[in-house]
Amino acid sequence: MSLDAATDDLRASFKLAMRRFPAAVTVITSADQTRRHGMTATAVTSLSLDPPSLVVCVNQASLLHDIMLLARRFCVNLLRRDQVALSAAFSGALPPETRFGLGEWAVSPEGISYLETAQINIFCRKAAAVPYGTHTIFIGEAELVNVHDPVDPLIYQDATYCFSVPAETKAA
Ligand SMILES: Cc1cc2nc3c(=O)[nH]c(=O)nc-3n(C[C@H](O)[C@H](O)[C@H](O)COP(=O)(O)O)c2cc1C
């Protein structure tokens, strides 16, 4: 097997493996001096509690990436189970300029759009940006968190939108 074929095999099996990681679906929003933008992202994870911080991995080819490089703040909007259409819109089904026409969006005093009906909003100050491969890892320090009940986040697993059920409860 050639080195290229081996690398292709590894990429394919890595992709298959990553599809088995259930991930909460978010829309990351940010703004620079002239533009606001939002993009669906699942590569979002907690970093530390002290300080309260998280990481978001953003493809360098995306418009959001250009804006986040210039921006001082961003917001992580965790979607609810019934917000699949928002996830689709913010991952390309709608062009950037019309995306905020879908859903109930408000603007923070710092000028960052946030989804009022999201499961949670985490408003972050950008603390660092670390390029790696095709992506940049943005580290955000939480400045304000809104949490809305009930707990019912939208999950993405095996390229399918799902919702979670406690393991000890039988799904209907
Ligand atoms: C469920 C889902 C999760 C995604 N997660 C990420 C992610 O974590 N990081 C990323 O850069 N793109 C992610 N994407 C891809 C972007 O949402 C998509 O490429 C987007 O259209 C690119 O942004 P732009 O159209 O605003 O330039 C995801 C797409 C979907 C459908």
The ligand as a MOL file (V3000), in Angstrom:
LIG
                    3D

  0  0  0     0  0            999 V3000
M  V30 BEGIN CTAB
M  V30 COUNTS 31 33 0 0 0
M  V30 BEGIN ATOM
M  V30 1 C -23.5560 19.8660 12.5420 0
M  V30 2 C -22.4370 20.6840 11.9570 0
M  V30 3 C -21.3210 20.9630 12.7270 0
M  V30 4 C -20.2730 21.7530 12.2380 0
M  V30 5 N -19.2190 22.0200 13.0380 0
M  V30 6 C -18.2220 22.8240 12.5770 0
M  V30 7 C -17.1600 23.1980 13.4340 0
M  V30 8 O -17.0990 22.8000 14.5930 0
M  V30 9 N -16.1980 24.0240 12.9250 0
M  V30 10 C -16.2310 24.4860 11.6300 0
M  V30 11 O -15.3330 25.2280 11.2280 0
M  V30 12 N -17.2460 24.1580 10.8080 0
M  V30 13 C -18.2430 23.3590 11.2480 0
M  V30 14 N -19.2870 23.0350 10.4400 0
M  V30 15 C -19.3020 23.5410 9.0450 0
M  V30 16 C -19.8120 24.9780 8.9510 0
M  V30 17 O -20.9950 25.2030 9.6910 0
M  V30 18 C -20.0800 25.2940 7.4620 0
M  V30 19 O -18.9820 24.9090 6.7030 0
M  V30 20 C -20.3490 26.7400 7.2420 0
M  V30 21 O -21.1960 26.8830 6.1530 0
M  V30 22 C -19.0930 27.5200 6.9030 0
M  V30 23 O -19.2740 28.8160 7.3350 0
M  V30 24 P -19.6610 30.0590 6.3980 0
M  V30 25 O -20.7160 29.5600 5.4290 0
M  V30 26 O -20.2330 30.9410 7.4190 0
M  V30 27 O -18.3810 30.5230 5.7930 0
M  V30 28 C -20.3500 22.2550 10.9120 0
M  V30 29 C -21.4740 21.9690 10.1130 0
M  V30 30 C -22.5120 21.1970 10.6360 0
M  V30 31 C -23.7220 20.9120 9.7820 0
M  V30 END ATOM
M  V30 BEGIN BOND
M  V30 1 1 1 2
M  V30 2 1 2 3
M  V30 3 2 2 30
M  V30 4 2 3 4
M  V30 5 1 4 5
M  V30 6 1 4 28
M  V30 7 2 5 6
M  V30 8 1 6 7
M  V30 9 1 6 13
M  V30 10 2 7 8
M  V30 11 1 7 9
M  V30 12 1 9 10
M  V30 13 2 10 11
M  V30 14 1 10 12
M  V30 15 2 12 13
M  V30 16 1 13 14
M  V30 17 1 14 15
M  V30 18 1 14 28
M  V30 19 1 15 16
M  V30 20 1 16 17
M  V30 21 1 16 18
M  V30 22 1 18 19
M  V30 23 1 18 20
M  V30 24 1 20 21
M  V30 25 1 20 22
M  V30 26 1 22 23
M  V30 27 1 23 24
M  V30 28 2 24 25
M  V30 29 1 24 26
M  V30 30 1 24 27
M  V30 31 2 28 29
M  V30 32 1 29 30
M  V30 33 1 30 31
M  V30 END BOND
M  V30 END CTAB
M  END
